[in-house]
């Protein structure tokens, strides 16, 4: 296998993968959707790779219980 390039744009990665020009990472939780949508095949997992999400909002704007749970869980980790 030869690495011909490095792409940081996720849309371009998926487009290239869809055309058969390489591999791209995708969350395992959406595996079936990615396979179906892009016509690609799952080839394996990569251990110890994590995606981080950040939410910036004043506490006074968090009024929904789902956001409360999200914030509580995020503060515990």
N, C-alpha and C positions, 0 to 999 in steps of 0.2 A: 504494500500500500504506500502511496506517495501523498504527502500533504502538499497541495498546490496553493492553498490560501487559508487565511484565517478570517472569519466573518463575525462581526459583533452584532449585526442587525438580525434579529430573530425572524423577521418576515423573509429576508433574503436567504437565511439558512433553510427555512422550510421550503421555499421555492426551489432552491438548488437540490434539496433532498427529494422533493417531489419529482424533479426531472431526472433523478438518478445520479446526481453529481455530489455525492458525499453523504455524511451523516449529520444529524442534529439532535440535541437533547430536547426532551419534552417530559413534563410531569407524568409519572406513572398513573396517576388518578385519571388522566384523560387519554390513556393509551388507545382504547378502542376508537374514540372519536378522531384522534390523530391518524391512526391507521386508515380509517374509513375516508376521512376528508382528503388526505394527501396521497393515498394509495401507496403507503410505505409499510415496512415490516419492522417490528420490534426486534432488536438484536441483543439487548442486554441492559443491565443497570450499572451505574457507577457508584461505588460506595463512598460515603462521606462527602457528598455534594449536597449543599443546602441552598434554598432560595430564601432570601430575606425580604420581608415586606415592612414598610414603615407607614404609620398613620400619624399625621400631624394635625391635631385639632385641640382647641381649648376645651377643658373639662366641661364647661358649662353648655357646650353644644351637644354633648353625648347624652341623649335622652332615650334612645331605643335600647331595649334589653339585650339584643344581639351584640350591639357595640359594647355594652357594659361587660358581657362575657368575654368578648375578644380582648378588651383592655386588661381585664383581670388575668386572663391566661397569659397574655404577653408580658405582664409585669412579673409573673411567677417564673418565667424562663430567663 
